[in-house]
Amino acid sequence: MSAEVTKSGALAMQVCVPAEWTDQQVKEFADGANMCGTEVGWQIRKVGDPCLGKDPERQPCGSRAGHVHIMLDA
């Protein structure tokens, strides 16, 4: 199973990763795929973040079985 960056901006990024990946694996992939440039690197948007609205932290991918979309912020 492969991971990929699906959206990338200056302060936010979306990745599509295997659903079983830990938060640490997601962050390591994100930092490797698109270096953030801040001391703490990319941070996963967690439940309760207003930018997620009512969406889940890990949104099932509509086209890749066993994958989820996760938003990260700089």
C-alpha positions in Angstrom: 0.0 0.0 0.0 1.3 3.4 -0.9 0.9 6.8 0.6 0.5 10.0 -1.4 0.1 13.7 -1.0 -3.3 14.7 -2.4 -3.3 18.4 -1.7 -0.5 20.7 -0.7 -0.4 24.4 0.3 1.9 26.7 2.2 0.4 26.0 5.6 -1.7 22.8 5.0 -1.5 19.5 3.3 -3.7 16.5 2.8 -2.4 13.0 2.5 -3.9 9.6 1.6 -2.3 6.9 3.6 -3.0 3.3 4.7 -5.7 3.3 7.4 -3.5 1.3 9.8 -0.7 3.9 9.8 0.0 5.5 13.2 0.0 9.3 13.6 3.8 9.1 13.8 4.0 7.2 10.4 1.7 9.8 8.9 3.9 12.7 10.2 7.1 11.0 9.0 5.6 10.5 5.5 4.3 14.1 5.4 7.7 15.6 6.5 9.5 13.4 3.9 7.2 14.2 1.1 6.9 17.9 1.7 9.2 19.3 4.3 7.3 21.7 6.5 10.2 23.9 7.5 8.9 24.5 11.1 10.6 23.1 14.2 7.8 20.7 15.0 6.9 19.8 11.4 3.5 18.9 10.2 0.7 18.4 12.8 -2.4 16.3 12.2 -5.7 18.1 12.6 -7.4 16.4 15.5 -11.1 16.0 16.3 -12.4 19.3 17.6 -10.4 21.5 15.3 -12.8 24.0 13.8 -11.2 23.5 10.3 -12.4 19.9 10.3 -15.9 21.0 10.9 -17.9 17.8 11.3 -15.5 15.7 9.2 -13.6 12.9 10.9 -9.9 13.1 11.6 -9.3 10.2 9.3 -11.7 10.4 6.3 -12.0 7.1 4.4 -10.7 7.4 0.9 -13.5 7.1 -1.8 -11.2 5.5 -4.4 -8.6 3.5 -2.5 -9.8 0.8 -0.2 -8.0 0.6 3.1 -6.8 4.2 2.9 -7.8 7.4 4.7 -7.3 11.1 4.0 -5.7 13.2 6.8 -5.2 16.9 7.0 -2.0 18.4 8.4 -1.1 21.9 9.3 2.3 23.7 9.5 
